[in-house]
């Protein structure tokens, strides 16, 4: 369990070395003393903005053996800064090897956040083929991150998940997330409806994803779909505000048939070709950059014949 505040205060007060006062104008200066400071003394002089960057870097490399709570033990200035730096505790990065550690520390992490702070969550599930997968620790983590009545899920700002193939865990993603701005899914296969209410969504990335339906992309501006992700043409039809679109599916032999005029699209990257038949008309009058990955010479002609792409202004 993470150390409590009394333990921290006791340890920091007893472990800090005494720092001698500076030499007065009438005394001979101690050159060695003025030139060499203890590591604790130097650490306690770091300004808030520099210290928070140190905290962010430490949190990225956090493990169960070296948790973020270790920062509270350096000195009282670090302890005070860390406890007042909400983003440090509102960033949840769960790695599969440390899932049991997160079961124990998550409740206290959430208590350290300001009640109105938004949460950035990243969860890495075990890769496919991992023996003896135990879903209970992950259920405990997701249950804590959603809350009994979904009150914590309503604070999600970013959500990232990889290697999520377990049906029992999908139910925790079927809760409204009105503040969710960014979703990144990699190797995810869930038949249940997830992210049913995302009115603030701006970024959606899906790589090797099979879902019963995509989240509502009406408000999305940055969308990337790659790998063996399931069909999504209709989902993009409902996304009129996209400015950046990447279509990089491995299965692209039939082309992309998207019946949509993207008035705000500035950047388009596709693997395959655009299909411009009588039924489907793709148009992007504001397009500025186009990147194409093609496998056959015929794809060049098919794409260049797409009347909805303003090639002269790209």
N, C-alpha and C positions, 0 to 999 in steps of 0.2 A: 504494500500500500504506500502511496506517496506520503512524505513526511507532513505532519501537521504544523501549524504555525508556531505553537509553543516549543516544539522540538527545534524548529528553525531558529527562533529567537534565542533559545538557550545555547544552541551550538554556535551561532554567529557571534554572540556576545562574549563567549568564552574562548573562541578560537582566533579572534582578530588580534594581530600583533600591535603592541603599543608603538605609536609613531612619535618620535621626539619633536618638540616644538622647534620652529625655525630659529636660527641664530639671530640675536638682537644686533643693533647697529654698533653697540659698544663691545661686543665680544668677537673673538676670532671665529670665523665660519668653519664648520666641519665640511671640508670639500667632499669627502667620501659620502657623508650623510646627505648632502644636498644633491649629489649627482646620482645616487643609487637609492631607489625606492623599492619597497617590497612589492611583489605582484598584487597583493590585496590592495595596497595603497594606490597603485596605478589603476587597478580595475575600478576603484571607487571614484575615480576622477573622470571617467568616461561620461560625456554628455548623453542626454536621453535619446536623441535621434541616432547616435552611433550605437548605443547600447541595444536599442530595439533591433537594429540590423544584425547585431551579433546574436540576439535571441532568435531571430528568424532563421539564420543559418544553422544554429544549433538544433532547432526544432526539426529541420529537414532531415537531419541525421539521427534523430531520436531513436532509441531502442529501449527495450525493457530494462536493460542493464544501466543505461544512461538516459533516464527520462528527463523531460523538460523541468521537472521539479528540482533537479540538481542545481539549476540556476539560482534557486532561492537560498542556497547554502554558501554562496561565495562571500557576500557581505550584505550589510543592511541596505545599502543603496541599490544593489542588484535585486534584493528581495522586494523592496518597495516599488522599484520600476517594473519588475515582472508582474507583480500583483495588480498594478495599475494599467498594464498593457493588455487590454482585452483580446486583441487579435491573436496573441500568443496562445491563449486558451481556447479561442473560438476556431482554431485550425486543427481539424481532426484528421490524422493521417494513419490509418490502421493498416498495418502490414500483417500478412497471414501468420508469420512466425511469432508475432507478439499479440495475437488476438486475446489471449487470456489476461495479459497485462492490461489491455484496454477495458476489459470487463470490470476490473477493479478500480481503474482511475477515472473512467468517464464521468460518473456522477459528480465527483469533486471538480473535475475540469469545467463542467457545465455550470456549477455553482460559482466558480471564479469569474465567469463571463458576466457582463452586464446583461440584465434580463432582456433588453431589447436588441442585443447584438446579433448580427447574422453569422451563420456558421458555414465554414468551408470544409467539406467532408470528402475524404478519399479512402476507399476501402479496396484492398487487394485480397481476393479470395484465393484459395489454393488452386493451382493449375489443374486442368483436366488430367485424370489418371492418378491423382494423389490418393494414396491408400488411407483407409480409415478416416474419411472426412467426418468431422464432428460439427454438426450444424448448431448445436446448442450455444457455444460461445458467440457465434455470429448472430444468432437470434437475440442473445442478451445485448450485444452491442447495438444492433439495429433497433431493438425495443427501446433502449435508452435514448437513441438518437431521434426517434419519432415521438416518444412521449406517450403517456397512457391514453390521451385523447388527441394525439397528433399536434400538441402544442409546440413541441420542439421542432417537428418537421416544418412547421410554418415559418421557422427562422432560417431554413436552409438558404444559402446564397449560391453555393457551388456544390455539385455532387459528381463524384467520379467513382466508377466501379470497374473492376476487371475480373474476368474469369468467374462470372456469376451464372451458374447453370442450375441452381438448386431451387426447386419450386417453392419449398417451404419459406424461403427468404423473400420471394417476390411480393408477398402480402404487405411487407413493410414499405414497399415503394408505391403502394396504391392509395396514398394519403395526399390530400391537397397540399401543394407547396407554393403558396402565392408569391413568395419572395425569391423563388429560385430563378437565377439568371443564367446559369451555365450547367449543362449536363454533358459529361464525357463517359461513353460506354465502350468498353473493349472486351470482346469475347463474352458477350452476354446473350443468353437465350432464356426468355421467360414468356410463357403463354398468357399469363395474367396481364390485365391492364395496369400499366404503371404510369406514374406522373399524370394523373387525370386532370389536374388543374395547375397550369403554369402560365399565368397571365403576364409574368415579368421575364420570360425566357428570351435571352438574346443569343446565346451560343449553344449549338447542339452538334456534338461529334459522335459518330457511331462507326465502329470498326468491327467487322465480323459479328454482327448483331442480328438476332432473329426475335422479333417482338410481334405480339398480336396487333399492335398499332403503335405508331410513333407518338410522342407528345405533341400537343398542339403547337404548330410552328408559326402561327399567325404573327407573333411579335419578334420572331427570330431574325437576326441580321447576318449571322455567321454560321453556316451549315457545312459540315463535311461528312460524307458517307463513303465508306471504303470497305475493302475486303469482300467477304461473302455475305454482306448485309442483305437482308431480304428486300423485296420490291418496295419502292417508296414513291413512285411517280405521283400517286394521288396525294400523298402527304405534302409534296412540294407544291402542288397546285394550290394548296391552302396556305402558302407562305409568301405573301406578296411583298414583304419588306426586306427580303434578303439583299445584302450588298456584296457578300463574299460566298461563293458556292464551289465546293469541291466534290465531284462525283468520280470516285476512284474504285468502283467495284471491280473485282476480278472477273465477274460474269458480265461481259459487256458486248457480246457478239450481236445482240439485237438492237443496239443503240439505245438512246434515251429519248423517250416519247413523253415530253412534259408539256401539257397544254396550258401554258401560263405565260403571260407577259410580265417579266420582272422589270418594272420601271426603275428600280433603284440599284440593280445589279451592276457592280463595278468590276469585279474580278471573277472569272470563271475558269476552273481547271477540271478537265474531264479525261477519263481513260476510256477510249472507244470513239464513238461518233455521235453526232446529233441527228436524230431522225426528223425529217421535215415532210411528212406525208400529208395527205388531205385531211386526216382526222386530227393530227396533233401539230400545233404550231408553237414553236418555242421562239420567244422574242426577248431581246434585252437591249433596248435603244440607248441606254446610258453606259454600256459596257466599255471599259477602257483597257483591260488586260485579259488575254485569253491564252491558256496553256493547254496543249493537246498531247495525249499519249495514244498513239495509234498502232495497230498491229497489222493492218492490211492497207495496200495502196487505195483500195476503194473507199476506205474511211475518209481519206482526204477529200475526195470529190463530194461525198455525201455531206460532210460538214460544211464545205465551202458553198454548197448549194442551199444552205439554210438561210432563207431570206430574212429571218429575224435577228441575225447577228450583224451589227454595223462594222464590217471589216475595215472600211476606210478610216474609221476613227480609232482603231485599236493600235 
